Amino acid sequence: MQTIVAATDYSAWAHFALARAAQLARASGAQLHVLHAPSHGRWSQGGGVLSQFFGGGNEPSIEDERARLAQEAAGPARRFRVRPQCHLLPGRPAEEISAFANAREADLVVMGTRGESGLRAQAVGSTALKVLWQSLLPVLMVRQAVDAPYRRILIATDLSERSLHVVRTGLATFPKAAATLLHAYRGEHEATLELTGASAEARRNYIAAEAQAAADGLEALRVQALEGSRRRLARFIAHGHPVPVIQKAVAELKPDVVVLGKHAGARWQEQVLGSVVQNLVQQLKVDVLVVA
């Protein structure tokens, strides 16, 4: 990695994210950029409508904002011996963070997952999730304090065309971590067999065939992702919906971070209907790397 972008809103989770970004920058030799996007008023979203009811408070000066950002970055910088560049980006946080990272072709964007809560989060959604859907770059969602480098990673895959890119990105981002490749499978015609009254044996045979096909596909992906490398890449395959399967794997394998692939789609569908990625980002208690 050459460029890492970390954003902070000065919350506890953002502090974890800065520390993780600094640790990764130290390990990879990447340049670390630390961003803060101060909004105009505490409730600037929605054209300032919420400010009419909650008030904007006393807004700090640009000089005060710069000093606070430098102070926030100083601790992780000293701890991991890196020299971050600090940037103030007034405006809408998600848009400004995404634009900055995309313009610099960052290898990784690092954010905390609980910067907003309560009424404000329900009204406008978290900045981290907005960046997640807007960015074309890998986004690491941090929710744990940084005690050590990542030791174990779990890479979830659906065996789609994008899977190889997701796996290789996860391996390259965490080159020294023990890695496990996960796939949750469910036969396309399982529901049809049940509805048409197929025998239990027929259903078992169908699921067994699907399991073998999934195992073969996962092994082919593993070999392709390693490209002759001696790095070990374990496999975890299970029958069922991705969300509970991944939750089960996290409970059993105890990874430090889960790697997920994000599918392109209409943003309103992600927000209204939800997605596997969004559900896992919100539910998992470990860090999550989302790869576009």
Secondary structure, 3 states (H helix, E strand, C coil): CCEEEEECCCCHHHHHHHHHHHHHHHHHCCEEEEEECCCCCCCCHHHHCCHHHHCCCCCCCHHHHHHHHHHHHHHHHHHHCCCCEEEECCCCHHHHHHHHHHHCCCCEEEEECCCCCHHHHHHHCCHHHHHHHHCCCCEEEECCCCCCCCCEEEEECCCCCCHHHHHHHHHHHCCCCEEEEEEEECCCCHHHHHHCCCCHHHHHHHHHHHHHHHHHHHHHHHHHHHCCCCCCEEEEEEECCHHHHHHHHHHHHCCCEEEEECCCCCHHHHHHHCCHHHHHHHHCCCEEEEEC
